[in-house]
Amino acid sequence: MNALSKSREIKSWTLQDSKDLYGVDNWGRGYFKVKKNGELAALLQGKEEEVEVSLFEIVQGIRDRGIGMPVLLRFEDILHKRISYINTNFMKKMREYNYKGSFRGVYPIKVNQQEQVIEDISSFGERYSHGFEAGSKAELMVALAYVRSKDALIVCNGYKDEEFIDLALYGKKIGLNVFIVIERPGELKTIIARSKKLGIQPNIGLRVKLSSTVGGKWAESAGDLSVFGLTASQILEAIEVLKKDGMIDCLKLLHYHLGSQIPDIKSIRSAVTEACRYYTSIAAEGAPMGYLDIGGGLAVDYDGSKTNFAHSKNYSLSEYCSDVVDVVMGAMDEANIAHPVIVSESGRSLVAYSSVLIFNILDVNNFYSPDLDISLPEDAHELLVNLREVHKSIMVKNLQEMYHDALYYRDDARDMFLTGEIDLKTRGLADQLFWQILLRISQCAKELRFVPEELQDLEKKMVSIYYGNFSVFQSIPDSWAIDQLFPIMPLHRLKEKPSVSAIIADTTCDCDGKIDKFVDLYDVKSFLPLHPFIEDEEYYLGVFLIGAYQETLGDLHNLFGDTHVISIRLDEDDEVIYSKEIDGDSVSDVLSYVEYAPKELVEDFKGMVEKAVRRKLISPNERRDIIKAYEEGMNGYTYFEM
Ligand SMILES: Cc1ncc(COP(=O)(O)O)c(C=O)c1O
């Protein structure tokens, strides 16, 4: 491409085109935006106003500090905004409706258990008395140590042994608002026995198995076949047992959890309605109650479409709060029962926005070259001449015919190569011409009003593979495991047209280590438009909205470990500071996770190298270099280092 046509390409593409293409104003919710200089920015709260902080500049700063890619960025400010957002929205709706109860958020630790995140929620959430939900002994220990406000709640879900129950009871004894939620009928006996033994009255909650079910990917958490919660008859039995043991006064909370990422507000409304029926009925049985725990499920709009698609949601937080408060208030007033404290276990919506994975592109594999010179030598094989003729004859009105001709000659090329009629070079050229023809046909097909079915998917077949320096399994496991979509886009060059249709492969050598589904406002895209890769120039992509579940569920596939983590915030002068830095796993770290002893590996390797010296395969000097490389590799990052 000459300089003139390159500048034309830049001029004809606007920032608005990039915004529309990547949908950043839709899924970014005002936390991310495209800057005038073509870089992507995070919007962070400054002293007086919001400050645009270029993610590309942050990456430069990280590079300057000698830190390699990939890196997980945590934006403390975005997490704080999300905590405020959910608390203030509930409080506002309660005021508007004249609701007499209050709101308490409890953060489910499982959604992102990293200490930085928990510490942030604990310290910033203190002003809202935001507490924790613990689903295991280990999580309860975190909750007990990190809860700051005396009014915050700790809700204990999950299967509980005596040790778990004792810890929860001791928590209550030291003045914390710990609730033990019964998930299965057998637990109640142990709770009663332990509370009598320790002489501590528990706060008891019941988890109800609602018959309301939802759409989306986590639908199995609710409904009659869900593994958690008590049925109506089991709830009645539990009430009877509590009455018999003189402990009905301990029954204060009703909990349900419909599943995560509920896309449709109708499901939320019907679940609250059903739960209120249970709540008022349990209160009518003589339990004091006072707390209605609506679980998690508040969805994140990953594709920005505002629909009831599984990766989106068709409601705002304000509508969610309105519906919950409205339904609860109506049901309680009708039953003449005091308005309960509404407890939310929202996790995904709280933490998803604040983490971004950043990685660089290492290389690109194009099946075809868009700039291929298709002039052939005089003595070119007839097959190549025929393919070139097909290429020259392409017109909007003969696309299908040319497509069939190209397929015919491509198959011919394969047969001729097998029988030795053409050599490898001719076969290679035939392939290149074939892809060139397909590229032209797919471009011309865009001008057709009706695109024949066989030409519809051509663009999908023409994708380039961009190799990213990250592991899908470690950093975005839900993308592999459940086809979860996350917004992905370049951090820079947004004034330029992204002219290459690409999929992304990671650095694991697993054919599942790729991303080939991307968010789109109306559909799911099978490729992501990216900028042509320029040799020796860095090209950075960000994967957004990954703060929920991804860090927790990631694994060591191919022994790629945890990435570096850097927390970003603004200082008093609105300057960016890299406030906390956690080194990613080294090779020796990940080896020790899978039961190797790195020191022994070094010793064993030294022994092998020494044998090579004795066999005169290498000199003693070379021995030194080889051992140094092994030791450095052992201490190095598991990802591709530059
Ligand atoms: C009992 C319970 N509460 C809360 C949550 C958090 O849900 P979400 O992340 O959708 O808010 C979960 C996760 O599925 C859960 O199992």
The ligand as an SDF file (V2000), in Angstrom:
LIG
                    3D

 16 16  0  0  0  0  0  0  0  0999 V2000
  -25.4230  -18.4910   47.0260 C   0  0  0  0  0  0  0  0  0  0  0  0
  -24.8480  -17.5110   46.0650 C   0  0  0  0  0  0  0  0  0  0  0  0
  -24.9460  -16.1890   46.3270 N   0  0  0  0  0  0  0  0  0  0  0  0
  -24.4450  -15.2640   45.5100 C   0  0  0  0  0  0  0  0  0  0  0  0
  -23.8010  -15.6170   44.3320 C   0  0  0  0  0  0  0  0  0  0  0  0
  -23.2830  -14.5340   43.4410 C   0  0  0  0  0  0  0  0  0  0  0  0
  -24.0460  -14.3880   42.2880 O   0  0  0  0  0  0  0  0  0  0  0  0
  -23.7550  -13.1960   41.2830 P   0  0  0  0  0  0  0  0  0  0  0  0
  -22.3040  -13.2130   41.0140 O   0  0  0  0  0  0  0  0  0  0  0  0
  -24.5740  -13.5230   40.1030 O   0  0  0  0  0  0  0  0  0  0  0  0
  -24.1780  -11.9240   41.9230 O   0  0  0  0  0  0  0  0  0  0  0  0
  -23.6660  -16.9650   44.0080 C   0  0  0  0  0  0  0  0  0  0  0  0
  -23.0190  -17.3750   42.7590 C   0  0  0  0  0  0  0  0  0  0  0  0
  -23.5660  -17.9980   41.9070 O   0  0  0  0  0  0  0  0  0  0  0  0
  -24.2090  -17.9460   44.9080 C   0  0  0  0  0  0  0  0  0  0  0  0
  -24.0940  -19.2510   44.6390 O   0  0  0  0  0  0  0  0  0  0  0  0
  1  2  1  0
  2  3  1  0
  2 15  2  0
  3  4  2  0
  4  5  1  0
  5  6  1  0
  5 12  2  0
  6  7  1  0
  7  8  1  0
  8  9  2  0
  8 10  1  0
  8 11  1  0
 12 13  1  0
 12 15  1  0
 13 14  2  0
 15 16  1  0
M  END
$$$$
